Amino acid sequence: MSRFFFNDRKQLVNDAIEGILISAPHGNLVKLDIDPAIRVVARSDWDKSRVAVISGGGSGHEPAHAGFVGKGMLTAAVCGDLFASPSVDAVLNAIVAVTGDRGCLLIVKNYTGDRLNFGLAAEKAKRYGLKVEMVIVADDIALPDNKQPRGIAGTALVHKIAGYAAEKGKSLSEVRDIAQQACENLWSLGVAMQTCNLPGSDDEGRIKKGHVELGLGIHGEPGASVVETQNSKAIIDTLVTPLKAQAGDGRFAVLINNLGGVSALEMALLTKELAHSALKESIAYLIGPAPLVSSLDMKGFSLSLLRLNETFERAINEPVETIGWQKPVVFAPLRTLAHSAIQDSVEFAPSENEQVAGLVAAATQTLIDLENRLNALDAKVGDGDTGSTFAQGAREIAQRLEEKQLPLNDVSRLLLLTGERLATVMGGSSGVLMSIFFTAAGQHLHEGKPLADALLRGLAQMKQYGGADLGDRTLIDALQPALESLQKGDIQAAAQAAKKGAEATASMQKAGAGRSSYVNKENLDGVTDPGAVAVAEVFAAMAKAKR
């Protein structure tokens, strides 16, 4: 099945060009209104006082080629259908529309269709008295013995250098020569783990899982070889080795080009690998990672090396007004700033308090004993780990109690320490929520607030950050009424309020927060919320211990 957003396949390219022009940030692009089959994007600020630079080819390589039209790069781009060269008439109309007395340079990727259509259009344009030159980009090194290497992502660098020369007022022969010189100092190689998806076509699944194709074409043509790895370092090394052998020594600008379907995270990772590769001492500038010459949604990328000279270096750094060009950055190792780690730990002195110890023991043992029951409840409304999560936190506090490593005679420090430890040992959101509760309560108790008021303040902070409230079918439905009763000084009443609140969750038809909010009401019906049960049982145990 096709994986492609589109409306009318016949209008796809025209519709896409309209979208590109509408979103152009500089407002400097126009589509020549000639014929629906002739798709030419041109500079709206062009006055024919300098050499025109035109490129183009099949669509599907966006931002190439329309994305490179603008001051400092292309004067116009001729867009064919998906992966199909534009017609001779389309190229000819583009030449005639933007070329003045200074002449025109055509930059063509080395594919037979492009060479023929652009070449014939150039010859026809000469009959109109126009001066036209052409350079062929053949930067792909995937097939070393190929007499006609393909033109791939490095073409964007030729656009940039030729556009720079034209913008500086160079003659046609000078612009042609500098573009040709760029072609001769340019090498590219690509790799992909999935080929591109064409609109209306099924995914052929040619590349096996765990493999990549080295040197496949930007139209999805099979690669030169298959490599049995998807390891980022190994793949970068596989590209860098032949590129370095072809390019030799020198200072290079390296374009890391996303072929369309690689995530930004992966491109960043690949850039890191490049920074540590055998090329690291030779890279002067990095361009990207970004899509410059893509292949629809191909899950792959390419590297292009441009050997720099003084002119090329100035050219690639000159500002432009285009959609697709990426400003080069000076390549440098990772910069770090030494900084002392924050030790966010609660300072305390262990102390004894028999009554507090009894309450802590009752609470922790209750949660440990409830582990399987709470897990069973949670399996019906969540992911089945509530019991284990609470038991894990309880075991941590119980162990410290046994080792006499709790500030039992300083309840504010006890609450703060509990909050710190639960954030560390309890998993998921439960650990963070309980940590917020105990930490905020401990801070307010330290400021002199009564214990019940401090606990309610901790609950308020937990509600604020967690997003749940009374009636949302969470532990709050048991905890809030219990703490409100505790504020009146009666832990027995608090235990009864917690029990009543927990039981009420069984008849709540919809959960407003937590994992239960993703479960339909039929599965919730009659099932008590496990967190609320935990709260009710803990209060019951503490009430019993205090008798």
C-alpha positions as CSV (number, residue, x, y, z in Angstrom):
1,M,0.0,0.0,0.0
2,S,1.3,3.5,-0.9
3,R,2.6,5.6,2.0
4,F,2.1,9.0,0.5
5,F,-0.1,12.0,1.1
6,F,-1.6,13.3,-2.1
7,N,-4.9,14.3,-3.8
8,D,-4.5,14.1,-7.6
9,R,-1.5,12.2,-8.8
10,K,-1.5,14.2,-12.0
11,Q,-1.4,17.5,-10.1
12,L,0.9,16.4,-7.4
13,V,4.0,18.3,-8.6
14,N,2.1,21.5,-9.5
15,D,0.3,21.4,-6.1
16,A,3.7,20.9,-4.3
17,I,5.3,23.8,-6.2
18,E,2.4,26.1,-5.1
19,G,2.9,25.1,-1.5
20,I,6.7,25.7,-1.8
21,L,6.2,29.2,-3.2
22,I,3.5,30.1,-0.7
23,S,5.8,29.3,2.2
24,A,8.9,30.9,0.7
25,P,10.2,33.1,3.6
26,H,11.8,35.8,1.4
27,G,8.8,36.3,-0.9
28,N,11.2,36.3,-3.9
29,L,9.9,33.4,-5.9
30,V,7.4,33.2,-8.8
31,K,6.1,30.4,-11.0
32,L,6.2,31.3,-14.7
33,D,2.6,31.2,-16.1
34,I,3.2,29.5,-19.4
35,D,1.5,26.1,-19.5
36,P,0.5,23.7,-16.7
37,A,3.0,21.1,-18.1
38,I,5.9,23.7,-17.9
39,R,6.9,24.2,-14.3
40,V,9.5,26.9,-13.9
41,V,10.3,28.6,-10.5
42,A,12.2,31.8,-10.9
43,R,13.5,34.8,-8.9
44,S,10.9,37.6,-8.9
45,D,13.8,40.1,-8.3
46,W,15.8,39.1,-11.4
47,D,16.8,41.9,-13.8
48,K,19.0,40.0,-16.3
49,S,22.0,42.2,-15.5
50,R,24.1,39.2,-14.5
51,V,24.7,35.6,-15.8
52,A,21.6,33.5,-15.2
53,V,22.1,30.1,-13.4
54,I,19.5,27.5,-14.1
55,S,19.2,23.9,-12.9
56,G,16.4,21.4,-12.5
57,G,15.4,17.8,-13.1
58,G,12.8,15.5,-11.8
59,S,10.8,16.4,-8.7
60,G,10.9,14.4,-5.5
61,H,14.4,15.7,-4.5
62,E,13.1,18.7,-2.5
63,P,14.3,21.2,-1.6
64,A,16.2,20.7,-4.8
65,H,15.8,22.4,-7.1
66,A,13.2,25.1,-6.4
67,G,14.5,25.4,-2.9
68,F,17.8,26.8,-4.2
69,V,16.3,29.6,-6.3
70,G,17.1,33.0,-4.9
71,K,19.7,35.6,-4.6
72,G,23.1,34.1,-4.5
73,M,22.2,30.7,-6.0
74,L,19.9,29.7,-8.8
75,T,18.0,32.2,-11.1
76,A,15.5,29.5,-12.0
77,A,14.7,25.9,-11.6
78,V,12.9,23.7,-14.1
79,C,10.8,21.0,-12.4
80,G,9.9,17.7,-14.1
81,D,7.5,15.1,-12.9
82,L,8.5,12.8,-10.1
83,F,12.0,11.4,-11.0
84,A,11.5,12.5,-14.6
85,S,13.5,15.1,-16.5
86,P,11.6,18.2,-17.5
87,S,10.8,18.5,-21.2
88,V,13.0,20.4,-23.7
89,D,10.2,23.0,-24.0
90,A,10.2,23.6,-20.3
91,V,13.9,24.1,-20.1
92,L,13.9,26.3,-23.2
93,N,11.2,28.5,-21.8
94,A,13.1,28.9,-18.6
95,I,16.3,29.9,-20.5
96,V,14.5,32.5,-22.6
97,A,12.6,33.9,-19.6
98,V,15.6,34.7,-17.5
99,T,18.6,35.1,-19.8
100,G,19.9,38.5,-20.9
101,D,23.0,39.6,-22.7
102,R,25.3,38.1,-20.1
103,G,24.2,34.6,-20.9
104,C,23.1,31.5,-19.0
105,L,24.7,28.5,-17.3
106,L,22.9,25.3,-17.0
107,I,23.8,23.0,-14.1
108,V,22.7,19.4,-14.9
109,K,23.0,16.2,-13.0
110,N,24.5,13.4,-14.9
111,Y,21.5,11.4,-16.0
112,T,20.7,10.7,-19.7
113,G,17.3,12.4,-19.7
114,D,18.6,15.5,-18.1
115,R,21.6,15.7,-20.3
116,L,19.5,15.3,-23.5
117,N,16.7,17.6,-22.6
118,F,18.8,20.4,-21.2
119,G,21.4,20.0,-24.0
120,L,18.8,20.2,-26.8
121,A,17.2,23.2,-25.0
122,A,20.6,24.9,-24.9
123,E,21.1,24.4,-28.6
124,K,17.7,25.7,-29.4
125,A,18.3,28.8,-27.2
126,K,21.4,29.6,-29.1
127,R,19.2,30.0,-32.2
128,Y,17.5,32.9,-30.3
129,G,20.9,34.5,-30.1
130,L,21.4,33.6,-26.4
131,K,24.7,32.5,-24.9
132,V,24.3,29.2,-23.1
133,E,26.9,27.0,-21.4
134,M,26.3,23.8,-19.5
135,V,28.2,21.9,-16.8
136,I,27.5,18.3,-15.8
137,V,27.6,17.2,-12.1
138,A,28.9,13.7,-11.7
139,D,29.8,13.5,-8.0
140,D,28.7,9.9,-7.2
141,I,31.6,7.5,-6.5
142,A,29.5,4.4,-5.8
143,L,30.6,2.7,-9.0
144,P,34.3,3.6,-9.4
145,D,34.6,2.1,-12.9
146,N,31.5,3.9,-14.2
147,K,32.4,6.3,-17.1
148,Q,29.2,8.2,-16.4
149,P,28.9,8.8,-12.6
150,R,25.6,10.1,-11.4
151,G,25.0,13.6,-10.1
152,I,23.6,13.5,-6.6
153,A,23.6,15.7,-3.5
154,G,26.9,17.5,-4.3
155,T,24.9,19.3,-7.0
156,A,23.7,21.7,-4.4
157,L,27.3,22.8,-3.7
158,V,27.8,23.5,-7.4
159,H,24.6,25.6,-7.4
160,K,26.0,27.6,-4.5
161,I,29.4,28.2,-6.1
162,A,28.1,29.1,-9.5
163,G,25.4,31.3,-8.0
164,Y,28.0,33.1,-6.0
165,A,30.2,33.8,-9.1
166,A,27.1,35.0,-11.0
167,E,26.0,37.3,-8.2
168,K,29.5,38.8,-8.1
169,G,29.1,39.8,-11.8
170,K,31.5,37.3,-13.3
171,S,31.3,36.6,-17.0
172,L,29.6,33.5,-18.4
173,S,32.9,31.8,-19.1
174,E,34.1,32.6,-15.6
175,V,30.9,31.3,-14.0
176,R,31.2,28.1,-16.2
177,D,34.8,27.6,-15.3
178,I,34.3,27.9,-11.5
179,A,31.3,25.6,-11.6
180,Q,33.3,23.1,-13.6
181,Q,36.2,23.4,-11.1
182,A,33.7,22.7,-8.3
183,C,32.5,19.5,-10.2
184,E,36.1,18.3,-10.4
185,N,36.6,18.7,-6.6
186,L,33.4,17.1,-5.5
187,W,32.7,13.5,-4.3
188,S,29.6,12.0,-2.9
189,L,28.4,8.6,-1.6
190,G,25.0,7.6,-0.2
191,V,23.5,4.7,1.8
192,A,20.0,3.7,2.7
193,M,18.1,1.0,4.7
194,Q,14.8,1.6,2.9
195,T,14.2,2.9,-0.6
196,C,11.7,5.6,-1.3
197,N,7.9,5.2,-1.6
198,L,6.3,6.6,-4.8
199,P,2.7,7.8,-4.7
200,G,0.4,5.1,-5.8
201,S,3.0,2.4,-5.6
202,D,3.5,-0.4,-3.1
203,D,6.7,-0.6,-0.9
204,E,8.8,-3.2,-2.7
205,G,10.7,-4.1,0.5
206,R,13.9,-4.7,-1.5
207,I,16.4,-4.1,1.3
208,K,16.4,-6.8,4.0
209,K,16.1,-5.9,7.7
210,G,19.4,-5.3,9.3
211,H,21.0,-4.4,6.0
212,V,21.7,-1.2,4.0
213,E,22.4,-0.6,0.4
214,L,25.6,1.4,-0.4
215,G,25.4,3.7,-3.4
216,L,21.8,3.4,-4.3
217,G,20.5,6.1,-6.7
218,I,18.4,9.1,-5.7
219,H,15.6,7.6,-7.7
220,G,15.6,4.3,-5.8
221,E,18.0,2.5,-8.2
222,P,19.6,-0.5,-6.6
223,G,22.9,0.2,-4.8
224,A,26.3,-0.9,-5.7
225,S,26.6,-3.3,-2.8
226,V,24.7,-4.5,0.3
227,V,26.2,-4.1,3.8
228,E,25.0,-6.3,6.6
229,T,24.9,-3.7,9.4
230,Q,22.9,-0.7,10.5
231,N,25.5,0.3,13.1
232,S,25.9,4.1,12.7
233,K,29.7,4.1,13.3
234,A,30.3,1.2,10.9
235,I,28.2,2.8,8.2
236,I,29.9,6.2,8.5
237,D,33.3,4.4,8.2
238,T,32.0,2.5,5.2
239,L,31.3,5.8,3.4
240,V,34.3,7.7,4.6
241,T,36.9,5.2,3.5
242,P,36.2,5.4,-0.2
243,L,35.4,9.1,-0.1
244,K,38.8,9.8,1.6
245,A,40.6,7.6,-1.0
246,Q,39.0,9.4,-3.9
247,A,39.4,13.0,-2.5
248,G,42.9,12.7,-1.1
249,D,44.3,15.3,1.3
250,G,43.0,18.8,1.7
251,R,40.5,20.9,3.6
252,F,36.9,20.0,2.9
253,A,33.4,21.2,3.3
254,V,31.3,18.1,4.1
255,L,27.6,18.0,3.3
256,I,25.7,15.5,5.4
257,N,22.5,15.1,3.4
258,N,19.2,13.5,4.6
259,L,17.6,11.6,1.8
260,G,14.2,12.4,3.2
261,G,13.3,9.7,5.7
262,V,15.9,9.8,8.5
263,S,14.8,11.3,11.8
264,A,16.6,14.4,13.1
265,L,17.8,12.3,16.1
266,E,19.5,9.8,13.8
267,M,21.0,12.5,11.6
268,A,22.5,14.1,14.8
269,L,24.0,10.7,15.7
270,L,25.5,10.2,12.3
271,T,27.0,13.7,12.5
272,K,28.6,12.7,15.8
273,E,30.1,9.6,14.1
274,L,31.4,11.7,11.2
275,A,33.0,14.1,13.7
276,H,35.0,11.1,15.1
277,S,35.7,9.4,11.8
278,A,38.9,9.3,9.7
279,L,37.8,12.6,8.1
280,K,37.8,14.6,11.3
281,E,41.2,16.3,10.7
282,S,40.2,17.3,7.2
283,I,36.8,18.8,7.7
284,A,36.8,22.6,7.7
285,Y,33.0,23.2,7.4
286,L,30.0,21.1,8.0
287,I,26.8,21.7,5.9
288,G,23.8,20.1,7.5
289,P,22.7,17.6,8.6
290,A,19.7,18.5,6.5
291,P,17.8,17.4,3.4
292,L,19.3,19.3,0.4
293,V,18.9,16.8,-2.3
294,S,16.4,14.2,-1.1
295,S,14.7,11.1,-2.6
296,L,11.1,11.5,-1.4
297,D,11.1,9.6,1.9
298,M,14.1,7.4,1.4
299,K,15.5,6.1,4.8
300,G,19.1,7.0,4.0
301,F,21.7,9.8,3.8
302,S,24.7,10.8,1.8
303,L,28.0,12.5,2.4
304,S,29.5,15.0,-0.1
305,L,33.1,16.3,0.1
306,L,34.1,19.5,-1.6
307,R,37.8,20.2,-1.6
308,L,38.1,23.9,-0.7
309,N,40.2,26.7,-2.1
310,E,39.9,30.3,-1.3
311,T,37.2,31.0,-3.8
312,F,35.0,28.0,-2.8
313,E,35.4,28.9,0.8
314,R,34.1,32.4,0.2
315,A,31.4,31.1,-2.1
316,I,29.8,28.6,0.3
317,N,29.8,31.2,3.2
318,E,28.2,34.0,1.2
319,P,24.6,34.7,2.5
320,V,21.7,33.7,0.1
321,E,18.0,34.2,0.0
322,T,16.7,30.7,-0.6
323,I,14.5,28.1,1.1
324,G,16.8,25.1,1.1
325,W,20.4,26.1,1.5
326,Q,22.0,25.4,4.9
327,K,24.6,27.9,6.2
328,P,28.0,26.1,6.7
329,V,29.3,25.9,10.2
330,V,33.0,25.9,11.1
331,F,33.8,22.3,12.2
332,A,35.1,22.0,15.7
333,P,35.2,19.3,18.4
334,L,32.5,19.1,21.0
335,R,32.8,22.1,23.4
336,T,32.2,21.4,27.1
337,L,31.9,23.6,30.1
338,A,33.1,22.2,33.5
339,H,30.4,22.4,36.0
340,S,30.0,20.9,39.5
341,A,27.2,18.4,39.9
342,I,24.4,19.5,42.2
343,Q,24.2,17.2,45.2
344,D,20.5,17.3,45.8
345,S,20.5,15.3,49.0
346,V,18.7,15.8,52.3
347,E,21.1,16.3,55.2
348,F,19.9,14.6,58.4
349,A,21.0,13.0,61.6
350,P,19.4,9.7,62.4
351,S,17.2,9.9,65.5
352,E,14.7,7.7,67.4
353,N,11.0,8.2,68.1
354,E,9.0,5.1,69.0
355,Q,5.6,6.4,68.0
356,V,6.8,7.6,64.6
357,A,8.7,4.4,64.1
358,G,5.5,2.4,64.7
359,L,3.6,4.5,62.1
360,V,6.4,4.1,59.5
361,A,6.6,0.4,60.1
362,A,2.8,0.0,59.8
363,A,2.7,1.9,56.5
364,T,5.7,0.3,54.8
365,Q,4.7,-3.3,55.8
366,T,1.2,-2.7,54.6
367,L,2.4,-1.7,51.2
368,I,4.8,-4.6,51.0
369,D,2.0,-7.0,51.9
370,L,-0.3,-5.5,49.3
371,E,2.0,-5.9,46.4
372,N,0.3,-8.8,44.6
373,R,-3.2,-7.5,45.4
374,L,-2.5,-4.1,44.0
375,N,-0.8,-5.5,40.9
376,A,-3.9,-7.7,40.2
377,L,-6.2,-4.6,40.5
378,D,-3.9,-2.6,38.3
379,A,-3.8,-5.3,35.7
380,K,-7.5,-4.6,35.1
381,V,-7.2,-0.8,34.7
382,G,-3.5,-0.1,34.0
383,D,-0.2,-1.8,33.3
384,G,-0.2,-4.1,36.4
385,D,2.7,-2.7,38.3
386,T,1.2,-0.4,41.0
387,G,1.8,-2.9,43.8
388,S,5.4,-3.5,42.8
389,T,6.1,0.2,42.5
390,F,4.7,1.1,45.9
391,A,6.3,-2.0,47.5
392,Q,9.7,-1.0,46.1
393,G,9.5,2.4,47.7
394,A,8.2,0.9,51.0
395,R,11.1,-1.6,51.1
396,E,13.6,1.3,50.8
397,I,12.1,3.1,53.8
398,A,11.6,-0.1,55.8
399,Q,15.3,-1.0,55.3
400,R,16.4,2.4,56.5
401,L,14.1,2.1,59.5
402,E,15.6,-1.3,60.3
403,E,19.1,0.2,60.0
404,K,18.2,3.1,62.2
405,Q,19.0,5.5,59.3
406,L,15.9,7.8,59.6
407,P,15.4,11.1,61.4
408,L,12.4,9.8,63.3
409,N,12.4,12.7,65.8
410,D,12.4,15.3,63.0
411,V,9.3,14.7,60.9
412,S,10.0,17.5,58.4
413,R,13.4,15.9,57.6
414,L,11.7,12.5,57.5
415,L,9.3,13.7,54.9
416,L,12.0,15.3,52.9
417,L,14.2,12.2,53.0
418,T,11.2,10.0,52.0
419,G,10.5,12.3,49.1
420,E,14.1,12.1,47.9
421,R,14.4,8.3,48.2
422,L,11.0,7.6,46.5
423,A,12.1,9.7,43.5
424,T,15.1,7.5,43.2
425,V,13.8,4.0,43.8
426,M,10.2,4.1,42.7
427,G,9.6,3.8,38.9
428,G,7.2,5.6,36.6
429,S,5.0,8.6,37.5
430,S,4.0,7.2,40.9
431,G,7.5,7.7,42.3
432,V,7.7,11.3,41.1
433,L,4.2,12.1,42.4
434,M,4.8,10.7,45.8
435,S,8.2,12.4,45.9
436,I,6.5,15.7,45.1
437,F,3.9,15.0,47.9
438,F,6.4,14.2,50.6
439,T,8.9,16.9,49.5
440,A,6.4,19.7,49.5
441,A,4.9,18.6,52.8
442,G,8.3,18.4,54.4
443,Q,9.2,21.9,53.2
444,H,6.0,23.4,54.7
445,L,6.4,21.5,57.9
446,H,9.9,22.8,58.2
447,E,8.5,26.3,57.8
448,G,6.4,25.8,60.9
449,K,3.1,24.7,59.5
450,P,1.0,22.0,61.4
451,L,1.5,18.5,60.0
452,A,-1.9,18.1,58.6
453,D,-1.7,21.4,56.8
454,A,1.7,20.6,55.5
455,L,0.4,17.2,54.1
456,L,-2.5,19.0,52.4
457,R,0.0,21.4,50.9
458,G,1.9,18.5,49.6
459,L,-1.3,17.1,48.1
460,A,-2.0,20.5,46.4
461,Q,1.5,20.4,44.8
462,M,1.0,16.8,43.6
463,K,-2.3,17.8,42.1
464,Q,-0.8,20.8,40.4
465,Y,2.0,19.0,38.7
466,G,0.2,15.7,38.2
467,G,-3.0,17.1,36.7
468,A,-5.4,14.9,38.6
469,D,-8.0,16.0,41.1
470,L,-10.8,14.7,43.3
471,G,-13.1,12.5,41.2
472,D,-10.5,11.6,38.6
473,R,-10.4,8.0,39.9
474,T,-6.9,8.1,41.4
475,L,-5.3,7.8,44.8
476,I,-6.4,11.4,45.4
477,D,-9.9,10.2,45.9
478,A,-8.8,8.4,49.1
479,L,-5.9,10.7,50.1
480,Q,-7.7,14.1,50.0
481,P,-10.7,13.2,52.3
482,A,-8.3,11.4,54.6
483,L,-6.0,14.4,55.0
484,E,-9.0,16.7,55.4
485,S,-10.2,14.5,58.3
486,L,-6.7,14.4,59.7
487,Q,-6.7,18.2,59.8
488,K,-9.3,17.8,62.5
489,G,-6.9,15.7,64.5
490,D,-8.6,12.3,64.2
491,I,-6.6,9.5,62.4
492,Q,-9.5,7.0,62.9
493,A,-11.8,9.3,61.0
494,A,-9.1,9.8,58.4
495,A,-8.9,6.0,57.9
496,Q,-12.7,5.8,57.5
497,A,-12.7,8.7,55.0
498,A,-9.9,7.1,52.9
499,K,-11.8,3.8,52.8
500,K,-15.0,5.5,51.7
501,G,-13.1,7.5,49.0
502,A,-11.3,4.3,47.7
503,E,-14.6,2.4,47.5
504,A,-16.2,5.2,45.6
505,T,-13.7,4.8,42.7
506,A,-15.2,1.5,41.8
507,S,-18.4,3.2,40.6
508,M,-16.6,6.0,38.7
509,Q,-17.3,5.5,35.0
510,K,-14.4,7.5,33.7
511,A,-10.9,8.1,34.9
512,G,-9.8,11.7,34.5
513,A,-6.0,11.1,34.8
514,G,-3.5,8.3,35.0
515,R,-3.3,5.1,33.0
516,S,-6.9,4.3,33.7
517,S,-7.9,7.3,31.6
518,Y,-7.0,5.3,28.5
519,V,-9.2,2.4,29.5
520,N,-12.9,2.2,28.4
521,K,-15.6,2.4,31.1
522,E,-16.6,-1.2,30.7
523,N,-13.2,-2.3,32.0
524,L,-13.3,0.1,34.9
525,D,-16.8,-0.7,36.1
526,G,-16.6,-2.2,39.6
527,V,-12.8,-2.1,39.9
528,T,-11.4,-0.1,42.8
529,D,-8.5,2.2,41.9
530,P,-5.3,0.4,43.2
531,G,-3.6,3.7,44.3
532,A,-6.7,4.6,46.3
533,V,-6.7,1.1,47.9
534,A,-3.1,1.6,48.8
535,V,-3.9,4.9,50.6
536,A,-6.9,3.5,52.4
537,E,-5.0,0.4,53.7
538,V,-2.0,2.6,54.8
539,F,-4.3,4.9,56.8
540,A,-6.1,1.9,58.3
541,A,-2.7,0.4,59.4
542,M,-1.5,3.6,60.9
543,A,-4.8,4.1,62.8
544,K,-4.5,0.6,64.2
545,A,-0.8,1.3,65.2
546,K,-1.8,4.5,67.0
547,R,-4.4,2.9,69.2
